[in-house]
Amino acid sequence: MSFERTLAYARARDAADSLAHFRSQFAHPHGADGKPLVYLCGHSLGLQPLAARQRINEELDDWAAMGVRGHESARRPWIPYHELLTQGLASLTGARPGEVVAMNSLTVNLHLMLASFYRPQGTRTRILIEANAFPSDRHALASQISWQGLDPGVELLELAPVSGSSQITTEQIEFFLQRRGSEIALVLWPGTQYLSGQVFDLPRIAAAAQKAGCAVGFDLAHSIGNVGLHLHDSGADFAVWCSYKYLNAGPGAIGGCFVHERHARSTLPRLCGWWGHDPATRFAMGPAFEPADGAAGWQISNPSILSAAPLLASLDLFMLAGFAHLRAKSVALSGYLSFLLAGLPVEILTPMEPQSRGSQLSLRMGRDATHGRAVFELLQQAGMVCDWREPDVIRAAPVPLYNSFEDVFRFATALQTALKAVG
């Protein structure tokens, strides 16, 4: 891909971008001076779709006008509301509709999945994760191990990159599972590593885990809406995600869950709640739990309509844009950013192969944490919205739905200026 280091080039790319008009469908933050900020933090919290306000207001209006009757008579009835999200989530995850459900939040969903799929028996008691996993995942796994009366210090295996590397290769994971798979009850792996931005080959990881006799699940918090997913074909047992990052559903938005269809009528133990009951008999209010087919059978409570409405607005935009087009633009944006950063005293931790990166690039500051933090603060003063992760990493993600090539150019220019200023 041929790039140029000029603002004119960036603007020409934006003028030729068939997805550029989606930028106007989002609210863009402004600084104290009233000028728009360059927002490259969709890996942490996506921008607000303008339609989200309308969707929420419609639900508020129906609640005001109908009260309890809105469960059946709202313009989008509330009882089956989560079903409105199914097709979009299935499309973005490469799943069949019955395999996905919008519910709860990521870590709650992870606990629900672990209750069913982490079944330590005999010598197969351990859980494999990546070193430096997102803390919430690690906390959930450690607590589930303790819940089983086992020691997290023994049972939680953490696979780290080889010395001198920031990346864990697929071959490394496969080799580890070949050697130690008989000890492992469950593999929980991220689709995208939150700190490095590395995207993993999930089908190969799932195949290696299952060959070793392990259950396998994926945390897709940094993957859904960011990179292509093929959950059904991968054969993974389950996956979980949040919706406030690349799915733009707002802070604390409703999360989601995938359960492979081979478990659709499973007798696996689960933590039950009435919204997971077969909808045909749910309101008969009987004492026996009759699970709904598929992922829906793992629901606990009825979803928050006001939390789900913004996700519905965002999924509409994904469906209009087409994920293949978004992914192609994402590769171009992150590729342009890496091109502009070449020669600067920063290390890009994220792999440069397109299949191994998403929107996010993780930049390790070259000298030390104090120097890097000073650079980050100058970026903020220059109107750049990215984030800092201890001890020395700046994360920036040009998101194809609402970021532009000019955003990327302005960020790279501001970073160069900040590096020179700090010295």
FENJORA-V259521 format. One record per backbone hydrogen bond with DSSP energy under -0.5 kcal/mol. CO is the residue of the C=O (numbers start at 1). NH is the residue of the N-H. If there is no record, write none. Layout:
BEGIN
co->CO nh->NH
co->CO nh->NH
END
This chain:
BEGIN
co->4 nh->6
co->6 nh->10
co->7 nh->11
co->8 nh->12
co->9 nh->13
co->10 nh->14
co->11 nh->15
co->12 nh->16
co->14 nh->17
co->16 nh->18
co->17 nh->20
co->19 nh->22
co->20 nh->23
co->21 nh->24
co->22 nh->25
co->23 nh->26
co->25 nh->50
co->27 nh->29
co->29 nh->37
co->31 nh->34
co->35 nh->31
co->37 nh->39
co->38 nh->40
co->38 nh->385
co->40 nh->397
co->41 nh->44
co->41 nh->45
co->47 nh->49
co->48 nh->27
co->49 nh->52
co->49 nh->53
co->50 nh->53
co->50 nh->54
co->51 nh->55
co->52 nh->56
co->53 nh->57
co->54 nh->58
co->55 nh->59
co->56 nh->60
co->57 nh->61
co->58 nh->62
co->59 nh->63
co->60 nh->64
co->61 nh->65
co->62 nh->66
co->62 nh->67
co->63 nh->67
co->66 nh->69
co->67 nh->70
co->68 nh->71
co->69 nh->72
co->69 nh->73
co->70 nh->74
co->70 nh->78
co->71 nh->79
co->74 nh->77
co->78 nh->81
co->80 nh->83
co->81 nh->84
co->82 nh->85
co->83 nh->86
co->83 nh->87
co->85 nh->89
co->86 nh->90
co->87 nh->91
co->88 nh->92
co->89 nh->93
co->90 nh->94
co->90 nh->95
co->93 nh->231
co->94 nh->232
co->94 nh->233
co->96 nh->99
co->97 nh->100
co->98 nh->295
co->99 nh->259
co->101 nh->103
co->101 nh->257
co->104 nh->255
co->105 nh->109
co->106 nh->110
co->107 nh->111
co->108 nh->112
co->109 nh->113
co->110 nh->114
co->111 nh->115
co->112 nh->116
co->113 nh->116
co->113 nh->117
co->114 nh->118
co->117 nh->119
co->121 nh->124
co->123 nh->125
co->124 nh->121
co->126 nh->185
co->126 nh->186
co->127 nh->157
co->128 nh->188
co->129 nh->159
co->130 nh->133
co->134 nh->137
co->134 nh->138
co->135 nh->139
co->136 nh->140
co->137 nh->141
co->138 nh->142
co->139 nh->143
co->140 nh->144
co->141 nh->145
co->142 nh->146
co->143 nh->147
co->144 nh->148
co->145 nh->148
co->145 nh->150
co->146 nh->149
co->150 nh->152
co->151 nh->154
co->151 nh->155
co->152 nh->156
co->155 nh->127
co->155 nh->157
co->157 nh->129
co->157 nh->159
co->158 nh->160
co->159 nh->131
co->162 nh->165
co->167 nh->162
co->167 nh->169
co->169 nh->173
co->170 nh->174
co->171 nh->175
co->172 nh->176
co->173 nh->177
co->174 nh->178
co->175 nh->179
co->176 nh->180
co->177 nh->181
co->180 nh->183
co->181 nh->184
co->183 nh->125
co->183 nh->126
co->185 nh->215
co->186 nh->128
co->186 nh->188
co->187 nh->189
co->187 nh->217
co->189 nh->219
co->191 nh->200
co->193 nh->197
co->196 nh->362
co->197 nh->358
co->198 nh->193
co->200 nh->202
co->201 nh->205
co->202 nh->206
co->203 nh->207
co->204 nh->208
co->205 nh->209
co->206 nh->210
co->207 nh->211
co->208 nh->212
co->209 nh->214
co->210 nh->213
co->215 nh->187
co->216 nh->237
co->216 nh->238
co->217 nh->189
co->218 nh->220
co->218 nh->240
co->219 nh->191
co->219 nh->192
co->220 nh->223
co->220 nh->224
co->223 nh->226
co->223 nh->227
co->230 nh->234
co->231 nh->235
co->231 nh->236
co->232 nh->235
co->237 nh->260
co->238 nh->218
co->239 nh->258
co->240 nh->220
co->241 nh->256
co->243 nh->249
co->244 nh->46
co->245 nh->248
co->248 nh->49
co->250 nh->253
co->255 nh->103
co->256 nh->241
co->257 nh->101
co->258 nh->239
co->260 nh->263
co->261 nh->264
co->263 nh->266
co->264 nh->294
co->270 nh->272
co->273 nh->276
co->274 nh->277
co->276 nh->292
co->278 nh->281
co->278 nh->282
co->281 nh->284
co->282 nh->285
co->288 nh->290
co->289 nh->291
co->290 nh->278
co->293 nh->296
co->294 nh->297
co->295 nh->298
co->296 nh->299
co->299 nh->273
co->299 nh->276
co->300 nh->275
co->303 nh->305
co->304 nh->308
co->305 nh->309
co->307 nh->311
co->308 nh->312
co->309 nh->313
co->310 nh->314
co->311 nh->315
co->312 nh->316
co->313 nh->317
co->314 nh->317
co->314 nh->318
co->315 nh->319
co->316 nh->320
co->317 nh->321
co->318 nh->322
co->322 nh->326
co->323 nh->327
co->324 nh->328
co->325 nh->329
co->326 nh->330
co->327 nh->331
co->328 nh->332
co->329 nh->333
co->330 nh->334
co->331 nh->335
co->332 nh->336
co->333 nh->337
co->334 nh->338
co->335 nh->339
co->336 nh->340
co->337 nh->341
co->338 nh->342
co->339 nh->342
co->341 nh->344
co->344 nh->346
co->345 nh->366
co->346 nh->348
co->347 nh->349
co->347 nh->364
co->353 nh->356
co->354 nh->357
co->356 nh->199
co->359 nh->398
co->361 nh->363
co->361 nh->396
co->362 nh->349
co->362 nh->350
co->362 nh->364
co->363 nh->365
co->363 nh->394
co->364 nh->347
co->368 nh->372
co->369 nh->373
co->370 nh->374
co->371 nh->375
co->372 nh->376
co->373 nh->377
co->374 nh->378
co->375 nh->379
co->376 nh->380
co->377 nh->381
co->378 nh->382
co->379 nh->384
co->380 nh->383
co->383 nh->38
co->384 nh->386
co->385 nh->40
co->387 nh->395
co->389 nh->393
co->392 nh->365
co->393 nh->389
co->394 nh->363
co->395 nh->387
co->396 nh->361
co->397 nh->42
co->397 nh->399
co->399 nh->402
co->399 nh->403
co->404 nh->408
co->405 nh->409
co->406 nh->410
co->407 nh->411
co->408 nh->412
co->409 nh->413
co->410 nh->414
co->411 nh->415
co->412 nh->416
co->413 nh->417
co->414 nh->418
co->415 nh->419
co->416 nh->420
co->417 nh->421
co->418 nh->422
co->419 nh->423
END
